[in-house]
Each structure stands twice: as C-alpha cells, then as structure tokens.
Amino acid sequence: MQLFAFSATIIVMLTRRLFVRSVIIVMAFLLAWPNTAPAAAAPAGNGQNPSSSYFVLDNGLQVLLQEKHDLPLTAMTLAVNLGVKDETENSSGYTHLLEHMLLFGSSAEAGNDTSLAEFRSHGIAANAHTDHDLMTFEVSCPAADSAWALAGLRQTVFSNRMDAVRLEKEKRIILEEILQLRDNPQYLGRLLLMQLLFAGHPYGRAPYGDKNVISKASVEDLQAFGRRFLLPGRCALSIIGDFVLPDMEKQVRAGWSVLEKGDAIAADIPPAGRLKKNVEQRVELDLNESHLFLGWWAPDFNHEHRLALSLLTYVLGRGLNPLLYAVLGGERRLVEQLDMSYIPMAYGGMVVLHLILDEKNISGARNELARFLSQAGSFNFSKEDYQTPYQSHVFDYLESAKNQMTYDAGNFTESALNLSNASARFLLLNLKPSEGSYLENVEKVESSDLRRVAGKYLSGKKVAALAIVPLKKGPQ
C-alpha cells in the first residue's frame, strides 16, 4: 500500500490521489480507534488522566482529541459530509470549486488576504481535498500556534465569504487541472472506470465536475450551495498532537460552539448496485505503454466483508508476493506492473486492478485473469489449509499479507496528520461498532474468509474494463 507523506508546502490535494488514500484511511483509523467514537477515549499510560476525548457539541459537531507528544506539532482535520455524491447535473463540480474558494478565498476576518496566505505567514501547512463522499480540510502547525490555527480553520470553512475575482481565477485553475489530468493515464483510467462501474449513480460523476457548469458558477451559487451543506452537524473535527487535553477541549468548545446548528439535510442517495453486464471502453492517448483497468463492484465502508476483501487484494495484487504476478508474469511476461486495491465508500465500493502492459498482451492477460479468478473461491491461501506434514513446504500468502498490513499500519500512524485525517473521516463514515483493535481483527481473518469474498465479489462476476492504449500514428 502506498503511503504518502504530507509536505510542509501548502498544496491542494489532487483528486487522483483519492483512490490510494481511501484504503489507507480505512486501515489507519481502525488501528488507532478500535471502538465506536464515544468509547474511543482511552486512558493514558498511568491510567489516571485521559489522553483522548470524544464529545459532540450542541450544534452537532463531532470532536475527537488525542494527545501525541512525540513532536511539538498539532494536526487538525475537519471532515465535512459533502462530496460528489451530493451534486446534481446542475451543480456538477460545485464541491471541488467550493473547496478551492474556502481554502483560497477571503475569510471573514482577513480583509483581502486569502486564507492560504494567512496560514503561510504563520508557517502553517494547510491542505484541502474533495472526493465522492467527503470534503476535508487539514492543518499541521507548531504546537504553539494551535489556538490561532484552530480559529483560522473555523473561519476558513464557515465564513462563506467569497471574492468574485478570486472565483474566476479558481475556475481557470480547475479547468486547467481537468485538461492536465485527462492526459494522466492513471487518473483518467480510474475516473472512466468509475463512470463505467457506477453508471447512473452519483459515484459515476467526475470529481472535478462538468466544465460548463463550473464556468457558469457564481459567488451566489456557491454560497447557496455551501449554506445547504456546511453545517456543524455534518462535520467531524479531529485534533491530534502536542497539547494538554483539557486546554484544547476548552478552546474547541469556546470557539466552535458559536456555529449555528442549521437544518440538517437528509441524505437521499441510493446504494450503488452491481453491474448487470460486462462493460468495456477503449481510449487512445499519446503514450508508449498500455494500461488496462478492471473494476468489480464491492461492498461499502460498513460491510462486514471489508477487512477480508482488503486482505485479499494484498494477497492477489499488492504486498511483497502478489499471486497475480505468478499468473501474469513468468515466462509469458504478460504484464510489466500491476496493482490491486479495494476502495470502500459510504454507498458502495469497488475493487480495481491496474495493469501496465504491451497492447498486444491485453487479450491474453484478460483471459488468464478470468481463468485464475474463476477458481479463486477454492484457493488455499494459508498453510493451515494443508495437512501438517506439508505446511512447511508451502508459502503462506495470508500470513504475508497480514504482516504487510501491520507494517503499513505502523508506518502510517507515525504521522499525527495522517491520524487526524483518518479519524475525522471515520467519524462520518462509520455507522456501526467494532470489537477489538484493527490488528486484532486482522489476525482473526482466515483463509476461508478470503475464499468467501473471492467467490462473492470476483469469481465470475461482471466486470468493467477500460483499456488505454498508445495513440495510433497516421501516415507521416
């Protein structure tokens, strides 16, 4: 699993990182916060003073605080239950444009200075990110500046003050991003794959939206859109870092309780359904290698099969010894690179397999994959599937995947910003209690669980296929 570090430079997170990041967020927060949110507050090492606290303000804002004193830094993330899923054809792209304006537009207390410039002048890193389910605002600052950054984050998101000149500039930036990203085969492939897999559902819409809708958007349009969704009851605030818990709780209650509750909007978003038939698309780009993307419908964030399916993707297409390399590599060398991931979202999910290969091998690779996956529901993934005399002679794919997930989890949780982001998202997406810690639950997964999810979601199931191949050159 690819883990990415947040740099000190203030940037806006590009949507193409969503797909890797979603899996990481699910994994990391289950490690850090094993139970339901109200029960997440854990005692400090001496058992006397709490090191974490969870509470809900009267306006509905969920707050999670966690002391982490290894570095003199504080990380805070505000997650908003607002994403591409909440848009319509007439507001396609508003979420991402609103994110830009909140991060870069004028705040209520800063005159003509942008919020970005305010944070930068204090040596504070601030990012914003939009995906299909949520919008997040992330801040990392020296512990001494925590109070100022906390107030600035509130003003940035909830001021709803925007500058018309700045709006036109952000429109141009986003439209240019759309053009650039459509030349990126990894971004374009996953975008088009989602459109095939989730056709007719909000998840099938492009995160960057419709360029015609974006071009026509006004300040008044965005402000009205923001007033509908930027409500404390649709938000979760997670703060992790070098602070004293009672002091931070006092600051949060004093500063964030002033936000008006507003009228909550009931979600009317249907679950994403399975594909009824196989779908395919072929696209030509000016590149040298070909990319094949295969996508299968998968369960949502709260499904009981989430952990087993994540482990299965490690076994098949990630980690140290992915099985699919044995199928597609070897003497025939059908692929150069491959990666498999499971992306669980609020209303559905998908498993994605990305292959980089020669165009001539696309058909052969698909045939081998279909043959292999048709039998995956009966594979022996663990040495425990064999009789004792033979166990020392077989490779334990399940144990290898568990070790890799444990290693990745440990690396991820070193960062307070990673954890604050993961926990804020978890508070909004998680709908059911979990028993035990993440690693404890990983250990409980058995080979039979992998066979079950392989048969239920991959073996013989309808698939969305997208091939991106080199542009055919005409006569010179």
N, C-alpha and C positions, 0 to 999 in steps of 0.2 A: 504494500500500500504506500502510495506516495504521500509523504507528509511535507507540508511546505511551511517555511518559517516566515513570520511576518516581519518585514523590514522596518527600519526606523523611518524610512521615507514615506511620506503621506501619499498614498495612491488610492485609486478607486478599484476595487476588486473586479476583474473581468468575469463575465458570466461563464465563460468557457471553463473556469475552474470549479464550477458548481459540482460537476459530476464526481470528481475525485473527493472533493471536500465533504459532500453529503455523507458518504460512507464513513469518513473519519470522524465526523461529528457524532454520529450514532454510537460508534465504538467508544470514543473517548469519554463521553459523559456517562455511559453505563459503567465505565470503570470508576469514575470519580464519585458518582452519586448513585449508588445501587438501588435505593428505595424510592418511594414516591416523594415528591417535593417536600410536603410538610414534615416528613420524617427524615429529611436529608441532613438536618443539623446534627453534627456529630461532636462528641466531647473531645477536648484537647487531650494531649498525651497524659497529663496528670489526672484527668477525669474531673477536674474542678471547674474550669472555665470553658465555655463553648468556643470552638474555633470556627464555627459556621452557624448561620442563621437563615431561616426561611420565613417570610411573612408576606401578607397581602394587604396593601393599603386600602382605605375605604373606597378609593376611586377604581379599584380593581387591579392595580398594577402589582404583578408578582415580583418579589425581590428575593434574591439569593446572595448572601455574603459569605465569603470564605477567606480566612487569614492564610497567607502564604508568604513566609518571611525569608525565603532564600535569597531574594534580590530586593533592593529598595525601589520596587516598581509596583504600580497598581494597574490592573487591566479591568476594563468595564465594557460590557456589551449590552446594548438594548436591542432586543428582537421584537419585531412587530408582525402580527398576524396579517400580513398583506403581501401578496405576491402576484405572479402572473395569473394564478387561479381566480383572482378577484376582478380581472379585467373583462371587458366585453369587446366586441368588434369596434365600438366607438371610442374605447379608451385603451386600445392595444398599445402598450409602450408607456402608459402613464406612470406605472410603478417605478420603472427604471429612471424615467425623467424626473419624477418627484424625488427619488433618492439623490440624483445629481443636484437638484435645486436645494434640498435640505442641507447637503454637505457643503456645497459651494456657494449657495445664495446668501443674501444678507440675513443676519439674525435680528431679533427684536431689539437687542441692546448694543449693537455694534456699528451703528451708522451705516456707512457704505463699505466697511470692511467685510470680507467674506468670512464665514465660519472657518474655512480652511486656513486662511491667513491668521486668524486668531489663534488657532491651535498651534500652528507652526511657530508663531512668535514666542510661544511658551515652551518650545521644544517637545511638543506632544504629537505622537503619531495618531492619526485618525483615518479609518477606512469605512467604507460603506459597501454593501453587497445586496443584490436582489436576485432571488431565484423564484421558482414556481410557487413555493409555499410562503416564504418569509422574506422580510427585509431586515437587515441587521446593520447596526452602527457600532463600530468597535474603536475603542480608545485605549492607548497604552501610554502611561505617563510616569514621571518620577513620583514617588510616594508623597513628597512634599507638596505637589501640585494637585493632589487628588480632589480636594474640595473645589478648586477652580474648574477642573476638567469635568467633574460631576455636574456642576451648574451649567457649564457650556454645552454638555451633551443634551441636557434638558432643553435649553434654549434652541439648539440646533434643530431638534426634531419637532418641537411643539410650538415654535414661534409662528409658523405658517406665513412668514413674511418673505416675499419674493420680489426680485427685481426683473422687470421686463427685458432690459438689455441683456442681463445675465442669462435669462431664459433662452434667448436667441443664440447665444454663444454655446450653451449646453446642448441645444438641438443640433447645431453643426457638429459638435464633438461626437454625439451619439450616432448621427448619421454616418460620420466618417468611420466610427468603430464598426458599424454594421458592414460597411464595404470591406474593411480590413479583415474582419473575422470570417467573412464569407470566402476569403482566399486561404483560410486556415483549415486544412482537411480534418483535423481532429475536432475543432469546434463545429464546423459545418456538418460533419458526419453525425455527430451526436444530436445536433439540432434537427436535421432531417429525419434521423431515426425516431426521435420522439414524435415528430409530426406523423410518421407512418404508424407508429405503435399506439399513439393516443389520438388518432383522428376523431374529430367530433367532440373531444374533451378539452377542457382548459389547459391540460398539460401538453396538448399538441400545439399550443401557441408559442411563437418565438419569444424568448425572454426580452429581446430588445424591441419587440413590438413592430407595428406597421409604420413604415416611414411616412406615409401620407397622414396618418393620424398624429404622429409626432410633430410633423411640420406645421399642422394647424393648431396645435395646443396653445392655449393662452394661460396667463398667470391665473386668471379667474377659474379656468377649467381645472388646473392643478390644485388650487386652493380648495375648491369644492370637493375634489376627489380626496384630498388629504383630510378634510374635516369628517368625511364618512368613515375613514379607517384609522386615523392616527388618534386613537383613544387609549387611555391607560389600561382599560380592561382587556385590550387586545395586545398588551405588551408584557414582556418579562425583562427585568434588569438583573444582570449578574455581575458582581464585583468581586474580584479575587486579587489579593495582593498583600502588600506590606502596610497594614493598618491595624488599629485597635478596634475590635468588633463593635463595642458599644458606641464609640465615637462615630464610626461610619454609619451605623444604623440611625443615629440621631440626625446626621446630615441628610440621609436619604428621606427620612420621614419629614423633616422640616422643608426640604426643597421640592420634593416630588408629590407631597400630599396636596399642594396647591393646584395641581392639574384637575380640571373638571372631568367628572366621570363620563358624561355624554351618553348617548343612546347606542347601546351595542347593536351591531348588525348581525343577524342570524345567518350562518353560512348555509347556502343552498347549492352545494357543489356535490354532484353525484360521484360515487366511486368510479375509478377508471376500469372499464371492462376488458375482458380478454379479447384477443384478436379472433375474429370469426373465420378468417382465411389468411394464408400467407400473402404478404405484400412485398413488393420489390421496387427499387429505384436505382437508376444508374446515372452518374453525374461525371462530366469531364472537367478536369482542372489542369492548369499549367504546372505539372509536377512530374517527377521522374518515377516514383513508386506508386503502387495502387494501395488503396485502403478498403478493407471490407469490414462493415459493421453489421453485426447480427444482434437483434434485440428480442427478448422474450418478456411477456407480462409476468410480473412478480408481485408478492404481497406488499401491503402498506407498512408504514412505520410501526404500528402497534400489533402487528400479526405475530402469532406465536412461532412462526417458522423463520422469523427474521435472522436469528443468530445462526441457525443451522445452514441457511442459504448463504449467508456471508462466509461461513467456513467452507462451504462447497466451492465458492468462487475462488477462494485461496487454493484449494486443492487442485482445481481444474486450470486456473489461468492466472494465478498470482503466486506470491511466495517464492520459495527457493527451488522447488522441484515441481512445477506445474505439470499435471498429467498431459495437457494438450500439446506440450512441446514434444512429447513422445509420439503423439498421434500425427502431428503436422510437421515435425522436424524429421530427424532420422535421415535415411539415405535419399528420400524423395525431396526433402527440404522444400516443403510447400509454403512455408512462411518464414519471414525474417524476424518479426517481432509479434508478440501478442500480449494482450492484457484483458482480463475479465473483471467486472465489478458488478456489485448489486447496489442499486440506488433506491432505498425506500423513501417514499414521500407520504404526505398526510392521507391522500386518497387513492394511492396505488403505488406501484413500483415497477422497476424493470431490471433485468439482467442484461448487461451489454458485453459483447465480445468484440474486441477491435483487433484486426489482423493487418499487418503491413506485409505485402507480398507482391510478386510479379503478377501482372494482369492475366497471364496465361495459366496461372495456378488457381485462379478464383474458383472455377468449376470443380477442380479436384479437391480443393480444401473444403468446399461446402459438402461435397459427397462424403469425404472422410469424417467430417464433423457429424453429419446426420447419422452415419453408421455408428459412430462412437457413442453419441448421446442417446441413441435408441436403446442402448444397453446399460446406461449409467445407473439406472434404478436397481441393478443387480450386482454392482461392483463391490469388491472387498476393499474398503478404504483404509482399514486398520489391521494391524497384526492380530487383533483379537478375533478377527473373522476366520482365522486359521487355527487348526489344531496345534497344541503346544509344541510338538516336535518341529513344526515348520515355521514358527513365529520368528525365530532368529534369522531366517533366510529371506524375509520379505520386508519391503520398505513400508513404513507406517506413514501414509500420507496424512491421515487425520492428526496424528501427533505433531507432525512437522508443521501443519497449518496452525495448530493451537500455539505452538512455540513462536511462530512468526507473528501471530496476532498479539501475543503477550509482549513481544519485543516492540512492536509498533506502538502498542498502547503505552508502554513505559516511556518511549521517546516523546510521544505526543504530550503527555501530561507534565512534562518538564516546563512547558510554557503556560504562564498564567493567562495569557491572551487566548491561547487555544482552549483552555478550560472554561474561561468566561463565555466565549462564543458558543461552545458546545452546550454548556449548562443552560444558557438563555434559550437556545433553540429547543432543548429537551423540554423545558417547562411548558412551551407552547405546543409541541408536537406530541408529547407523551400523554396517553389517556388512561393508562392502567398501571397498577402497582407491579413491581418486580421484586422477586425474592432473591436475596443473595447479591454478591457483587458481580461485576461483569466477568472477571476472570473465573470466579466460581461457576458461573453459568456456562462459560466456555468449556470448562472441564467436564461438565455434565453431558455435552453433546456426544453422541455415539455414532458409530458407522451406520447403524440402521436409520438414524435421523437424516444422514446425508443421502442415503438411498431413497428415503421417503420424499425429500424435497426435489431430488433429481427427477424422480418419476412424475411428480406433481407439476413441476414448472419447466422442465427442459426436455425430457424424453418424449419425442413425438409431438411436441406442442407447436402451435402456429408461431411463425417467426417473421419478424420484419427484417429485411435485408437491404442494405444500401452499399453499393459499390462506387467508389470514387476512383476513377482511372485517369491516366495521362491524356491530355488533350491531343486529339488526332491532328497531325500536321498535314495540311494540304500541299499541293504541288508548289514548289518554290518558283 
